[in-house]
Amino acid sequence: MRTWRVIPCALVGLAGCGTSEPPRDRIAAVITYARNSWGNDYSVCFPEQVKAAR
């Protein structure tokens, strides 16, 4: 899977693969990881932010 697809797949699941939506805390963890990897230095993503974005 391409790196740029990580966040959309985490938010909506993998369409057509029969996967359900992951819990907000796991989505927040993936977003936090992506935001703080590869030399980035951003704030933590909280489950409440994921809920608001959906």
N, C-alpha and C positions, 0 to 999 in steps of 0.2 A: 504494500500500500504506500502511496506517495505521502510524504510528510505533510503537504498542504491539505490533505484530506482528513487528518487526524481530528481536528476540532469539529467539522461538520458531522463526521461519522459518530463522534462521541455524543453530539447533541441530539441527533435524530435516529441513531442506530444504522445498521446496514440494510438499506432497502432491498427487498427481494430475498434476503437471506433468512427470513423468519426470526430475526432477533428482536427482542423487545427493547424498549427504552431503558437504558441503564439508570441506576439511582443518581440523584443529584450530587451526592457526596463523591461518587466516583468520577462524574463529569468534572466537578470542581478540581479534583486531584489531577486529572489529565491536563486540564487547562493550566493549573498552577505549574505543573511540570514543564509544559511547553513554554510558558511565559518566563521561566527561570532557567532554561537550558540554553546551550549554545552561546554563552556569554551575555544573555539577557538578564536584566535585574528589574523585575516588575513585582507588584504586590501580589498577595495570595488571592485566589479566587474562592469565594465562599458559596456554599449551596444556595443561599438566598439570591445571589447574583445570577446563578444559572436559572432559577425559577423565574426571575424577572425577565430574563432574556428569551425565555420560551414563550 
